[in-house]
Amino acid sequence: MNVLHCCTDPCYPDAGPNSIVQDLNGDPVTVIKDGDFVVYSCPEGYTESGTNHVLCTDGNWVAHIPFKCLAKIDAEKMHIHLMGKQKKDRHLPDPRVAVEHPHKTAALL
């Protein structure tokens, strides 16, 4: 009895520019067969963002966040932007409000 295997689609790297795409043996790849893993990395001077070790299943990547290589300066700017956003989002009390006692009502100065 012959067993027929269904045809499965390959996956193609979906990493951003400057990404290094390799198989588990460290060999460069451009098409990943069903059931194979791909490993993404970045060259010197770049910071990784996203999932760097991904499984291909019938033409789809399994549970991953798209991989990108960010120039370190871009990563630092993003960190500064996010830190600034956190500071802006934090609720700070109005400096004109004075609370004399926790059981008394606050008054505007």
Gaussian input, Z-matrix of N, CA and C with variables (Angstrom, degrees):
# hf/3-21g

backbone

0 1
 N
 C     1     B1
 C     2     B2     1     A1
 N     3     B3     2     A2     1     D1
 C     4     B4     3     A3     2     D2
 C     5     B5     4     A4     3     D3
 N     6     B6     5     A5     4     D4
 C     7     B7     6     A6     5     D5
 C     8     B8     7     A7     6     D6
 N     9     B9     8     A8     7     D7
 C    10    B10     9     A9     8     D8
 C    11    B11    10    A10     9     D9
 N    12    B12    11    A11    10    D10
 C    13    B13    12    A12    11    D11
 C    14    B14    13    A13    12    D12
 N    15    B15    14    A14    13    D13
 C    16    B16    15    A15    14    D14
 C    17    B17    16    A16    15    D15
 N    18    B18    17    A17    16    D16
 C    19    B19    18    A18    17    D17
 C    20    B20    19    A19    18    D18
 N    21    B21    20    A20    19    D19
 C    22    B22    21    A21    20    D20
 C    23    B23    22    A22    21    D21
 N    24    B24    23    A23    22    D22
 C    25    B25    24    A24    23    D23
 C    26    B26    25    A25    24    D24
 N    27    B27    26    A26    25    D25
 C    28    B28    27    A27    26    D26
 C    29    B29    28    A28    27    D27
 N    30    B30    29    A29    28    D28
 C    31    B31    30    A30    29    D29
 C    32    B32    31    A31    30    D30
 N    33    B33    32    A32    31    D31
 C    34    B34    33    A33    32    D32
 C    35    B35    34    A34    33    D33
 N    36    B36    35    A35    34    D34
 C    37    B37    36    A36    35    D35
 C    38    B38    37    A37    36    D36
 N    39    B39    38    A38    37    D37
 C    40    B40    39    A39    38    D38
 C    41    B41    40    A40    39    D39
 N    42    B42    41    A41    40    D40
 C    43    B43    42    A42    41    D41
 C    44    B44    43    A43    42    D42
 N    45    B45    44    A44    43    D43
 C    46    B46    45    A45    44    D44
 C    47    B47    46    A46    45    D45
 N    48    B48    47    A47    46    D46
 C    49    B49    48    A48    47    D47
 C    50    B50    49    A49    48    D48
 N    51    B51    50    A50    49    D49
 C    52    B52    51    A51    50    D50
 C    53    B53    52    A52    51    D51
 N    54    B54    53    A53    52    D52
 C    55    B55    54    A54    53    D53
 C    56    B56    55    A55    54    D54
 N    57    B57    56    A56    55    D55
 C    58    B58    57    A57    56    D56
 C    59    B59    58    A58    57    D57
 N    60    B60    59    A59    58    D58
 C    61    B61    60    A60    59    D59
 C    62    B62    61    A61    60    D60
 N    63    B63    62    A62    61    D61
 C    64    B64    63    A63    62    D62
 C    65    B65    64    A64    63    D63
 N    66    B66    65    A65    64    D64
 C    67    B67    66    A66    65    D65
 C    68    B68    67    A67    66    D66
 N    69    B69    68    A68    67    D67
 C    70    B70    69    A69    68    D68
 C    71    B71    70    A70    69    D69
 N    72    B72    71    A71    70    D70
 C    73    B73    72    A72    71    D71
 C    74    B74    73    A73    72    D72
 N    75    B75    74    A74    73    D73
 C    76    B76    75    A75    74    D74
 C    77    B77    76    A76    75    D75
 N    78    B78    77    A77    76    D76
 C    79    B79    78    A78    77    D77
 C    80    B80    79    A79    78    D78
 N    81    B81    80    A80    79    D79
 C    82    B82    81    A81    80    D80
 C    83    B83    82    A82    81    D81
 N    84    B84    83    A83    82    D82
 C    85    B85    84    A84    83    D83
 C    86    B86    85    A85    84    D84
 N    87    B87    86    A86    85    D85
 C    88    B88    87    A87    86    D86
 C    89    B89    88    A88    87    D87
 N    90    B90    89    A89    88    D88
 C    91    B91    90    A90    89    D89
 C    92    B92    91    A91    90    D90
 N    93    B93    92    A92    91    D91
 C    94    B94    93    A93    92    D92
 C    95    B95    94    A94    93    D93
 N    96    B96    95    A95    94    D94
 C    97    B97    96    A96    95    D95
 C    98    B98    97    A97    96    D96
 N    99    B99    98    A98    97    D97
 C   100   B100    99    A99    98    D98
 C   101   B101   100   A100    99    D99
 N   102   B102   101   A101   100   D100
 C   103   B103   102   A102   101   D101
 C   104   B104   103   A103   102   D102
 N   105   B105   104   A104   103   D103
 C   106   B106   105   A105   104   D104
 C   107   B107   106   A106   105   D105
 N   108   B108   107   A107   106   D106
 C   109   B109   108   A108   107   D107
 C   110   B110   109   A109   108   D108
 N   111   B111   110   A110   109   D109
 C   112   B112   111   A111   110   D110
 C   113   B113   112   A112   111   D111
 N   114   B114   113   A113   112   D112
 C   115   B115   114   A114   113   D113
 C   116   B116   115   A115   114   D114
 N   117   B117   116   A116   115   D115
 C   118   B118   117   A117   116   D116
 C   119   B119   118   A118   117   D117
 N   120   B120   119   A119   118   D118
 C   121   B121   120   A120   119   D119
 C   122   B122   121   A121   120   D120
 N   123   B123   122   A122   121   D121
 C   124   B124   123   A123   122   D122
 C   125   B125   124   A124   123   D123
 N   126   B126   125   A125   124   D124
 C   127   B127   126   A126   125   D125
 C   128   B128   127   A127   126   D126
 N   129   B129   128   A128   127   D127
 C   130   B130   129   A129   128   D128
 C   131   B131   130   A130   129   D129
 N   132   B132   131   A131   130   D130
 C   133   B133   132   A132   131   D131
 C   134   B134   133   A133   132   D132
 N   135   B135   134   A134   133   D133
 C   136   B136   135   A135   134   D134
 C   137   B137   136   A136   135   D135
 N   138   B138   137   A137   136   D136
 C   139   B139   138   A138   137   D137
 C   140   B140   139   A139   138   D138
 N   141   B141   140   A140   139   D139
 C   142   B142   141   A141   140   D140
 C   143   B143   142   A142   141   D141
 N   144   B144   143   A143   142   D142
 C   145   B145   144   A144   143   D143
 C   146   B146   145   A145   144   D144
 N   147   B147   146   A146   145   D145
 C   148   B148   147   A147   146   D146
 C   149   B149   148   A148   147   D147
 N   150   B150   149   A149   148   D148
 C   151   B151   150   A150   149   D149
 C   152   B152   151   A151   150   D150
 N   153   B153   152   A152   151   D151
 C   154   B154   153   A153   152   D152
 C   155   B155   154   A154   153   D153
 N   156   B156   155   A155   154   D154
 C   157   B157   156   A156   155   D155
 C   158   B158   157   A157   156   D156
 N   159   B159   158   A158   157   D157
 C   160   B160   159   A159   158   D158
 C   161   B161   160   A160   159   D159
 N   162   B162   161   A161   160   D160
 C   163   B163   162   A162   161   D161
 C   164   B164   163   A163   162   D162
 N   165   B165   164   A164   163   D163
 C   166   B166   165   A165   164   D164
 C   167   B167   166   A166   165   D165
 N   168   B168   167   A167   166   D166
 C   169   B169   168   A168   167   D167
 C   170   B170   169   A169   168   D168
 N   171   B171   170   A170   169   D169
 C   172   B172   171   A171   170   D170
 C   173   B173   172   A172   171   D171
 N   174   B174   173   A173   172   D172
 C   175   B175   174   A174   173   D173
 C   176   B176   175   A175   174   D174
 N   177   B177   176   A176   175   D175
 C   178   B178   177   A177   176   D176
 C   179   B179   178   A178   177   D177
 N   180   B180   179   A179   178   D178
 C   181   B181   180   A180   179   D179
 C   182   B182   181   A181   180   D180
 N   183   B183   182   A182   181   D181
 C   184   B184   183   A183   182   D182
 C   185   B185   184   A184   183   D183
 N   186   B186   185   A185   184   D184
 C   187   B187   186   A186   185   D185
 C   188   B188   187   A187   186   D186
 N   189   B189   188   A188   187   D187
 C   190   B190   189   A189   188   D188
 C   191   B191   190   A190   189   D189
 N   192   B192   191   A191   190   D190
 C   193   B193   192   A192   191   D191
 C   194   B194   193   A193   192   D192
 N   195   B195   194   A194   193   D193
 C   196   B196   195   A195   194   D194
 C   197   B197   196   A196   195   D195
 N   198   B198   197   A197   196   D196
 C   199   B199   198   A198   197   D197
 C   200   B200   199   A199   198   D198
 N   201   B201   200   A200   199   D199
 C   202   B202   201   A201   200   D200
 C   203   B203   202   A202   201   D201
 N   204   B204   203   A203   202   D202
 C   205   B205   204   A204   203   D203
 C   206   B206   205   A205   204   D204
 N   207   B207   206   A206   205   D205
 C   208   B208   207   A207   206   D206
 C   209   B209   208   A208   207   D207
 N   210   B210   209   A209   208   D208
 C   211   B211   210   A210   209   D209
 C   212   B212   211   A211   210   D210
 N   213   B213   212   A212   211   D211
 C   214   B214   213   A213   212   D212
 C   215   B215   214   A214   213   D213
 N   216   B216   215   A215   214   D214
 C   217   B217   216   A216   215   D215
 C   218   B218   217   A217   216   D216
 N   219   B219   218   A218   217   D217
 C   220   B220   219   A219   218   D218
 C   221   B221   220   A220   219   D219
 N   222   B222   221   A221   220   D220
 C   223   B223   222   A222   221   D221
 C   224   B224   223   A223   222   D222
 N   225   B225   224   A224   223   D223
 C   226   B226   225   A225   224   D224
 C   227   B227   226   A226   225   D225
 N   228   B228   227   A227   226   D226
 C   229   B229   228   A228   227   D227
 C   230   B230   229   A229   228   D228
 N   231   B231   230   A230   229   D229
 C   232   B232   231   A231   230   D230
 C   233   B233   232   A232   231   D231
 N   234   B234   233   A233   232   D232
 C   235   B235   234   A234   233   D233
 C   236   B236   235   A235   234   D234
 N   237   B237   236   A236   235   D235
 C   238   B238   237   A237   236   D236
 C   239   B239   238   A238   237   D237
 N   240   B240   239   A239   238   D238
 C   241   B241   240   A240   239   D239
 C   242   B242   241   A241   240   D240
 N   243   B243   242   A242   241   D241
 C   244   B244   243   A243   242   D242
 C   245   B245   244   A244   243   D243
 N   246   B246   245   A245   244   D244
 C   247   B247   246   A246   245   D245
 C   248   B248   247   A247   246   D246
 N   249   B249   248   A248   247   D247
 C   250   B250   249   A249   248   D248
 C   251   B251   250   A250   249   D249
 N   252   B252   251   A251   250   D250
 C   253   B253   252   A252   251   D251
 C   254   B254   253   A253   252   D252
 N   255   B255   254   A254   253   D253
 C   256   B256   255   A255   254   D254
 C   257   B257   256   A256   255   D255
 N   258   B258   257   A257   256   D256
 C   259   B259   258   A258   257   D257
 C   260   B260   259   A259   258   D258
 N   261   B261   260   A260   259   D259
 C   262   B262   261   A261   260   D260
 C   263   B263   262   A262   261   D261
 N   264   B264   263   A263   262   D262
 C   265   B265   264   A264   263   D263
 C   266   B266   265   A265   264   D264
 N   267   B267   266   A266   265   D265
 C   268   B268   267   A267   266   D266
 C   269   B269   268   A268   267   D267
 N   270   B270   269   A269   268   D268
 C   271   B271   270   A270   269   D269
 C   272   B272   271   A271   270   D270
 N   273   B273   272   A272   271   D271
 C   274   B274   273   A273   272   D272
 C   275   B275   274   A274   273   D273
 N   276   B276   275   A275   274   D274
 C   277   B277   276   A276   275   D275
 C   278   B278   277   A277   276   D276
 N   279   B279   278   A278   277   D277
 C   280   B280   279   A279   278   D278
 C   281   B281   280   A280   279   D279
 N   282   B282   281   A281   280   D280
 C   283   B283   282   A282   281   D281
 C   284   B284   283   A283   282   D282
 N   285   B285   284   A284   283   D283
 C   286   B286   285   A285   284   D284
 C   287   B287   286   A286   285   D285
 N   288   B288   287   A287   286   D286
 C   289   B289   288   A288   287   D287
 C   290   B290   289   A289   288   D288
 N   291   B291   290   A290   289   D289
 C   292   B292   291   A291   290   D290
 C   293   B293   292   A292   291   D291
 N   294   B294   293   A293   292   D292
 C   295   B295   294   A294   293   D293
 C   296   B296   295   A295   294   D294
 N   297   B297   296   A296   295   D295
 C   298   B298   297   A297   296   D296
 C   299   B299   298   A298   297   D297
 N   300   B300   299   A299   298   D298
 C   301   B301   300   A300   299   D299
 C   302   B302   301   A301   300   D300
 N   303   B303   302   A302   301   D301
 C   304   B304   303   A303   302   D302
 C   305   B305   304   A304   303   D303
 N   306   B306   305   A305   304   D304
 C   307   B307   306   A306   305   D305
 C   308   B308   307   A307   306   D306
 N   309   B309   308   A308   307   D307
 C   310   B310   309   A309   308   D308
 C   311   B311   310   A310   309   D309
 N   312   B312   311   A311   310   D310
 C   313   B313   312   A312   311   D311
 C   314   B314   313   A313   312   D312
 N   315   B315   314   A314   313   D313
 C   316   B316   315   A315   314   D314
 C   317   B317   316   A316   315   D315
 N   318   B318   317   A317   316   D316
 C   319   B319   318   A318   317   D317
 C   320   B320   319   A319   318   D318
 N   321   B321   320   A320   319   D319
 C   322   B322   321   A321   320   D320
 C   323   B323   322   A322   321   D321
 N   324   B324   323   A323   322   D322
 C   325   B325   324   A324   323   D323
 C   326   B326   325   A325   324   D324

   B1=1.4343
   B2=1.5342
   B3=1.3090
   B4=1.4560
   B5=1.5220
   B6=1.3043
   B7=1.4571
   B8=1.5208
   B9=1.3091
   B10=1.4551
   B11=1.5234
   B12=1.3135
   B13=1.4576
   B14=1.5125
   B15=1.2871
   B16=1.4533
   B17=1.5238
   B18=1.2684
   B19=1.4696
   B20=1.5158
   B21=1.2942
   B22=1.4588
   B23=1.5185
   B24=1.3001
   B25=1.4609
   B26=1.5188
   B27=1.3275
   B28=1.4650
   B29=1.5305
   B30=1.3076
   B31=1.4509
   B32=1.5214
   B33=1.2919
   B34=1.4556
   B35=1.5220
   B36=1.3247
   B37=1.4668
   B38=1.5237
   B39=1.3159
   B40=1.4698
   B41=1.5264
   B42=1.3258
   B43=1.4628
   B44=1.5197
   B45=1.3054
   B46=1.4552
   B47=1.5240
   B48=1.3420
   B49=1.4616
   B50=1.5289
   B51=1.2972
   B52=1.4728
   B53=1.5203
   B54=1.3257
   B55=1.4563
   B56=1.5212
   B57=1.3169
   B58=1.4583
   B59=1.5245
   B60=1.3338
   B61=1.4614
   B62=1.5230
   B63=1.3504
   B64=1.4598
   B65=1.5190
   B66=1.3585
   B67=1.4549
   B68=1.5246
   B69=1.3287
   B70=1.4635
   B71=1.5230
   B72=1.3395
   B73=1.4665
   B74=1.5163
   B75=1.3385
   B76=1.4540
   B77=1.5167
   B78=1.3405
   B79=1.4656
   B80=1.5254
   B81=1.3411
   B82=1.4706
   B83=1.5336
   B84=1.3333
   B85=1.4703
   B86=1.5261
   B87=1.3298
   B88=1.4638
   B89=1.5234
   B90=1.3543
   B91=1.4649
   B92=1.5271
   B93=1.3115
   B94=1.4574
   B95=1.5197
   B96=1.3256
   B97=1.4603
   B98=1.5243
   B99=1.3215
   B100=1.4547
   B101=1.5259
   B102=1.3307
   B103=1.4618
   B104=1.5145
   B105=1.3323
   B106=1.4606
   B107=1.5271
   B108=1.3047
   B109=1.4588
   B110=1.5154
   B111=1.3142
   B112=1.4582
   B113=1.5237
   B114=1.3203
   B115=1.4546
   B116=1.5199
   B117=1.3324
   B118=1.4595
   B119=1.5211
   B120=1.3140
   B121=1.4644
   B122=1.5225
   B123=1.3105
   B124=1.4654
   B125=1.5239
   B126=1.3220
   B127=1.4642
   B128=1.5245
   B129=1.3137
   B130=1.4700
   B131=1.5269
   B132=1.3109
   B133=1.4622
   B134=1.5163
   B135=1.3476
   B136=1.4630
   B137=1.5233
   B138=1.3198
   B139=1.4566
   B140=1.5224
   B141=1.3445
   B142=1.4656
   B143=1.5227
   B144=1.3332
   B145=1.4538
   B146=1.5289
   B147=1.3220
   B148=1.4609
   B149=1.5225
   B150=1.3301
   B151=1.4612
   B152=1.5217
   B153=1.3356
   B154=1.4624
   B155=1.5236
   B156=1.3235
   B157=1.4674
   B158=1.5307
   B159=1.3437
   B160=1.4643
   B161=1.5245
   B162=1.3426
   B163=1.4583
   B164=1.5232
   B165=1.3456
   B166=1.4696
   B167=1.5204
   B168=1.3247
   B169=1.4609
   B170=1.5237
   B171=1.3172
   B172=1.4691
   B173=1.5311
   B174=1.3217
   B175=1.4592
   B176=1.5137
   B177=1.3216
   B178=1.4668
   B179=1.5232
   B180=1.3278
   B181=1.4609
   B182=1.5193
   B183=1.3290
   B184=1.4572
   B185=1.5287
   B186=1.3321
   B187=1.4637
   B188=1.5215
   B189=1.3037
   B190=1.4623
   B191=1.5193
   B192=1.3101
   B193=1.4637
   B194=1.5194
   B195=1.3364
   B196=1.4662
   B197=1.5292
   B198=1.3210
   B199=1.4600
   B200=1.5214
   B201=1.3323
   B202=1.4679
   B203=1.5169
   B204=1.3186
   B205=1.4612
   B206=1.5239
   B207=1.3187
   B208=1.4548
   B209=1.5203
   B210=1.3228
   B211=1.4541
   B212=1.5209
   B213=1.3142
   B214=1.4677
   B215=1.5156
   B216=1.3077
   B217=1.4696
   B218=1.5277
   B219=1.3593
   B220=1.4632
   B221=1.5214
   B222=1.3299
   B223=1.4654
   B224=1.5211
   B225=1.3350
   B226=1.4609
   B227=1.5221
   B228=1.3425
   B229=1.4627
   B230=1.5264
   B231=1.3405
   B232=1.4629
   B233=1.5226
   B234=1.3304
   B235=1.4561
   B236=1.5322
   B237=1.3224
   B238=1.4631
   B239=1.5280
   B240=1.3478
   B241=1.4699
   B242=1.5295
   B243=1.3413
   B244=1.4580
   B245=1.5185
   B246=1.3200
   B247=1.4618
   B248=1.5263
   B249=1.3274
   B250=1.4569
   B251=1.5139
   B252=1.3444
   B253=1.4617
   B254=1.5238
   B255=1.3283
   B256=1.4581
   B257=1.5163
   B258=1.3189
   B259=1.4607
   B260=1.5153
   B261=1.3519
   B262=1.4617
   B263=1.5152
   B264=1.3480
   B265=1.4551
   B266=1.5240
   B267=1.3076
   B268=1.4536
   B269=1.5288
   B270=1.3091
   B271=1.4691
   B272=1.5277
   B273=1.2932
   B274=1.4590
   B275=1.5243
   B276=1.3147
   B277=1.4619
   B278=1.5228
   B279=1.2884
   B280=1.4667
   B281=1.5201
   B282=1.3471
   B283=1.4651
   B284=1.5188
   B285=1.3371
   B286=1.4676
   B287=1.5173
   B288=1.3505
   B289=1.4569
   B290=1.5175
   B291=1.3379
   B292=1.4603
   B293=1.5134
   B294=1.3077
   B295=1.4570
   B296=1.5106
   B297=1.3449
   B298=1.4560
   B299=1.5131
   B300=1.3128
   B301=1.4476
   B302=1.5225
   B303=1.3343
   B304=1.4655
   B305=1.5226
   B306=1.3483
   B307=1.4552
   B308=1.5135
   B309=1.3177
   B310=1.4617
   B311=1.5246
   B312=1.2832
   B313=1.4584
   B314=1.5096
   B315=1.3289
   B316=1.4576
   B317=1.5387
   B318=1.3018
   B319=1.4547
   B320=1.5282
   B321=1.3308
   B322=1.4688
   B323=1.5122
   B324=1.3236
   B325=1.4726
   B326=1.5128
   A1=108.45
   A2=115.66
   A3=120.91
   A4=110.20
   A5=115.31
   A6=120.24
   A7=107.58
   A8=115.82
   A9=119.99
   A10=109.21
   A11=115.45
   A12=119.99
   A13=108.45
   A14=115.01
   A15=120.16
   A16=109.53
   A17=115.85
   A18=120.29
   A19=108.94
   A20=115.78
   A21=120.64
   A22=108.84
   A23=115.06
   A24=120.67
   A25=110.80
   A26=116.33
   A27=119.79
   A28=109.76
   A29=116.28
   A30=122.32
   A31=108.33
   A32=115.58
   A33=121.71
   A34=108.07
   A35=116.84
   A36=118.99
   A37=111.51
   A38=115.23
   A39=120.21
   A40=110.77
   A41=115.37
   A42=119.81
   A43=110.15
   A44=114.92
   A45=120.66
   A46=111.86
   A47=116.40
   A48=120.51
   A49=111.65
   A50=115.62
   A51=125.10
   A52=113.06
   A53=119.56
   A54=122.04
   A55=110.88
   A56=115.58
   A57=122.37
   A58=106.25
   A59=117.89
   A60=122.96
   A61=108.34
   A62=116.23
   A63=120.91
   A64=110.86
   A65=115.37
   A66=119.20
   A67=108.08
   A68=117.46
   A69=120.35
   A70=113.18
   A71=117.19
   A72=121.23
   A73=112.23
   A74=117.18
   A75=121.12
   A76=113.79
   A77=116.29
   A78=120.52
   A79=110.12
   A80=117.89
   A81=120.83
   A82=110.62
   A83=116.55
   A84=121.04
   A85=110.19
   A86=115.10
   A87=120.73
   A88=110.64
   A89=117.02
   A90=122.29
   A91=106.65
   A92=116.11
   A93=121.10
   A94=108.44
   A95=116.60
   A96=121.49
   A97=111.36
   A98=115.02
   A99=121.42
   A100=109.64
   A101=116.52
   A102=121.60
   A103=114.46
   A104=117.80
   A105=121.28
   A106=111.02
   A107=114.07
   A108=121.62
   A109=110.10
   A110=115.60
   A111=122.01
   A112=106.39
   A113=114.59
   A114=120.73
   A115=107.24
   A116=115.72
   A117=121.59
   A118=109.26
   A119=116.26
   A120=121.34
   A121=108.64
   A122=115.56
   A123=121.27
   A124=109.94
   A125=116.29
   A126=119.14
   A127=110.91
   A128=115.27
   A129=122.55
   A130=109.62
   A131=117.22
   A132=121.00
   A133=113.87
   A134=116.86
   A135=121.38
   A136=109.85
   A137=115.86
   A138=123.04
   A139=108.22
   A140=116.48
   A141=121.41
   A142=111.63
   A143=115.18
   A144=121.77
   A145=107.66
   A146=118.18
   A147=121.53
   A148=111.73
   A149=115.48
   A150=122.05
   A151=109.39
   A152=116.83
   A153=118.91
   A154=114.43
   A155=119.53
   A156=123.11
   A157=106.82
   A158=117.48
   A159=120.35
   A160=111.49
   A161=115.92
   A162=123.71
   A163=110.74
   A164=115.82
   A165=122.29
   A166=108.91
   A167=116.85
   A168=121.72
   A169=108.88
   A170=115.60
   A171=123.64
   A172=112.80
   A173=115.64
   A174=120.50
   A175=115.29
   A176=116.77
   A177=120.59
   A178=110.26
   A179=114.94
   A180=120.36
   A181=107.58
   A182=116.43
   A183=121.62
   A184=109.74
   A185=115.45
   A186=124.14
   A187=113.47
   A188=116.02
   A189=117.97
   A190=111.65
   A191=113.86
   A192=122.13
   A193=105.08
   A194=119.02
   A195=120.51
   A196=112.36
   A197=114.40
   A198=122.15
   A199=111.36
   A200=116.26
   A201=122.02
   A202=108.90
   A203=115.00
   A204=121.13
   A205=106.85
   A206=115.87
   A207=121.07
   A208=108.76
   A209=116.33
   A210=119.27
   A211=107.03
   A212=118.11
   A213=120.26
   A214=111.87
   A215=118.10
   A216=120.59
   A217=109.84
   A218=118.28
   A219=121.66
   A220=110.85
   A221=116.21
   A222=120.04
   A223=110.19
   A224=116.76
   A225=119.69
   A226=110.88
   A227=117.24
   A228=120.27
   A229=110.17
   A230=117.02
   A231=121.03
   A232=109.50
   A233=117.59
   A234=121.51
   A235=110.01
   A236=116.66
   A237=120.92
   A238=109.84
   A239=116.51
   A240=120.36
   A241=110.34
   A242=116.32
   A243=119.48
   A244=111.12
   A245=117.38
   A246=119.83
   A247=110.51
   A248=117.05
   A249=120.70
   A250=111.25
   A251=116.18
   A252=120.56
   A253=110.03
   A254=117.01
   A255=119.38
   A256=110.53
   A257=117.13
   A258=119.72
   A259=111.13
   A260=116.93
   A261=120.31
   A262=111.45
   A263=116.85
   A264=120.67
   A265=112.59
   A266=117.55
   A267=121.25
   A268=109.08
   A269=116.73
   A270=120.39
   A271=108.70
   A272=115.60
   A273=121.02
   A274=108.59
   A275=117.63
   A276=118.73
   A277=110.96
   A278=115.34
   A279=121.66
   A280=107.36
   A281=118.50
   A282=120.26
   A283=112.41
   A284=118.32
   A285=120.60
   A286=112.15
   A287=117.59
   A288=120.69
   A289=109.37
   A290=116.18
   A291=121.00
   A292=108.47
   A293=116.36
   A294=121.29
   A295=107.17
   A296=115.73
   A297=119.81
   A298=111.75
   A299=117.23
   A300=121.54
   A301=107.60
   A302=117.88
   A303=119.02
   A304=114.33
   A305=118.50
   A306=120.47
   A307=113.13
   A308=117.26
   A309=120.63
   A310=109.61
   A311=116.96
   A312=122.99
   A313=111.04
   A314=116.62
   A315=121.34
   A316=108.55
   A317=115.09
   A318=119.97
   A319=110.02
   A320=116.19
   A321=120.36
   A322=109.58
   A323=115.62
   A324=119.97
   A325=110.51
   D1=127.82
   D2=177.51
   D3=-91.55
   D4=138.96
   D5=177.33
   D6=-102.05
   D7=125.72
   D8=178.01
   D9=-90.02
   D10=133.28
   D11=176.82
   D12=-102.00
   D13=130.28
   D14=179.14
   D15=-68.09
   D16=143.44
   D17=177.51
   D18=-71.57
   D19=136.94
   D20=178.26
   D21=-121.98
   D22=148.88
   D23=-178.48
   D24=-83.21
   D25=147.56
   D26=174.47
   D27=-81.30
   D28=172.59
   D29=174.08
   D30=-111.90
   D31=155.68
   D32=177.48
   D33=-122.56
   D34=140.36
   D35=-178.81
   D36=-53.01
   D37=134.99
   D38=178.19
   D39=-117.55
   D40=21.56
   D41=-179.98
   D42=-77.96
   D43=156.06
   D44=179.50
   D45=-72.22
   D46=179.63
   D47=-179.27
   D48=-62.56
   D49=155.57
   D50=-179.82
   D51=72.79
   D52=2.30
   D53=-179.78
   D54=-78.00
   D55=143.63
   D56=175.02
   D57=-99.10
   D58=126.47
   D59=-175.85
   D60=-116.53
   D61=120.02
   D62=-177.66
   D63=-137.28
   D64=159.26
   D65=172.23
   D66=-85.49
   D67=-176.69
   D68=-177.07
   D69=-65.87
   D70=-18.11
   D71=177.30
   D72=-86.50
   D73=-4.56
   D74=-179.10
   D75=88.34
   D76=9.43
   D77=178.72
   D78=-87.32
   D79=140.14
   D80=178.36
   D81=-63.54
   D82=142.04
   D83=178.57
   D84=-137.63
   D85=152.91
   D86=175.31
   D87=-121.48
   D88=-22.72
   D89=176.72
   D90=-130.30
   D91=131.29
   D92=-177.31
   D93=-111.55
   D94=125.78
   D95=-178.90
   D96=-73.57
   D97=154.62
   D98=176.22
   D99=-53.75
   D100=131.60
   D101=179.12
   D102=88.97
   D103=-5.44
   D104=179.20
   D105=-95.84
   D106=156.73
   D107=175.80
   D108=-100.49
   D109=153.50
   D110=170.81
   D111=-123.41
   D112=146.30
   D113=178.50
   D114=-120.69
   D115=121.61
   D116=177.74
   D117=-99.04
   D118=145.57
   D119=173.41
   D120=-150.13
   D121=174.09
   D122=-178.04
   D123=-122.56
   D124=150.85
   D125=175.11
   D126=-72.74
   D127=168.52
   D128=176.90
   D129=-52.65
   D130=137.96
   D131=178.60
   D132=94.02
   D133=-0.34
   D134=179.78
   D135=-122.46
   D136=154.65
   D137=177.30
   D138=-112.64
   D139=137.85
   D140=-179.73
   D141=-79.10
   D142=143.60
   D143=174.25
   D144=-140.28
   D145=128.50
   D146=-179.66
   D147=106.04
   D148=-173.95
   D149=-178.44
   D150=-83.79
   D151=127.40
   D152=-175.42
   D153=-102.62
   D154=-2.34
   D155=-178.56
   D156=-135.24
   D157=105.10
   D158=-168.34
   D159=-130.39
   D160=143.34
   D161=178.68
   D162=-98.03
   D163=136.37
   D164=175.47
   D165=-94.97
   D166=126.68
   D167=176.18
   D168=-132.17
   D169=110.24
   D170=178.07
   D171=46.63
   D172=51.37
   D173=174.93
   D174=84.25
   D175=3.59
   D176=-179.26
   D177=-126.66
   D178=146.60
   D179=174.53
   D180=-84.32
   D181=136.51
   D182=-177.78
   D183=-90.80
   D184=123.99
   D185=172.30
   D186=40.33
   D187=74.93
   D188=178.03
   D189=-142.54
   D190=159.41
   D191=172.06
   D192=-106.15
   D193=125.20
   D194=-176.87
   D195=-47.22
   D196=135.75
   D197=-175.24
   D198=-88.36
   D199=140.16
   D200=176.59
   D201=-141.91
   D202=152.61
   D203=170.85
   D204=-106.54
   D205=118.89
   D206=179.24
   D207=-102.79
   D208=132.98
   D209=173.82
   D210=-58.47
   D211=140.66
   D212=-176.00
   D213=-54.30
   D214=-36.17
   D215=179.26
   D216=-64.35
   D217=-38.55
   D218=177.07
   D219=-65.69
   D220=-40.12
   D221=179.48
   D222=-64.64
   D223=-39.90
   D224=178.56
   D225=-66.43
   D226=-40.56
   D227=177.83
   D228=-62.79
   D229=-41.17
   D230=-179.86
   D231=-62.80
   D232=-41.92
   D233=179.49
   D234=-62.89
   D235=-45.18
   D236=179.29
   D237=-62.38
   D238=-42.85
   D239=179.43
   D240=-61.47
   D241=-45.22
   D242=-178.88
   D243=-66.63
   D244=-38.99
   D245=177.98
   D246=-64.32
   D247=-40.69
   D248=177.31
   D249=-63.53
   D250=-39.52
   D251=179.17
   D252=-64.25
   D253=-41.25
   D254=179.12
   D255=-62.37
   D256=-40.40
   D257=179.52
   D258=-64.52
   D259=-39.75
   D260=179.58
   D261=-69.33
   D262=-35.42
   D263=-177.25
   D264=-76.13
   D265=-22.68
   D266=-178.61
   D267=-66.48
   D268=132.42
   D269=179.91
   D270=-80.83
   D271=115.46
   D272=176.74
   D273=-106.39
   D274=142.93
   D275=-179.70
   D276=-66.69
   D277=151.57
   D278=176.92
   D279=-66.33
   D280=123.96
   D281=-177.28
   D282=-63.40
   D283=-13.95
   D284=179.65
   D285=-84.11
   D286=-6.53
   D287=-177.52
   D288=-93.74
   D289=130.07
   D290=177.21
   D291=-120.33
   D292=130.50
   D293=177.81
   D294=-113.50
   D295=116.97
   D296=-177.17
   D297=-84.11
   D298=-35.00
   D299=-176.54
   D300=-150.35
   D301=142.54
   D302=-177.82
   D303=-59.73
   D304=-24.73
   D305=-178.46
   D306=-94.70
   D307=-1.75
   D308=179.42
   D309=-103.90
   D310=159.28
   D311=179.80
   D312=-73.38
   D313=140.54
   D314=177.42
   D315=-72.58
   D316=149.05
   D317=179.54
   D318=-125.91
   D319=143.82
   D320=174.71
   D321=-78.50
   D322=136.31
   D323=178.28
   D324=-85.47

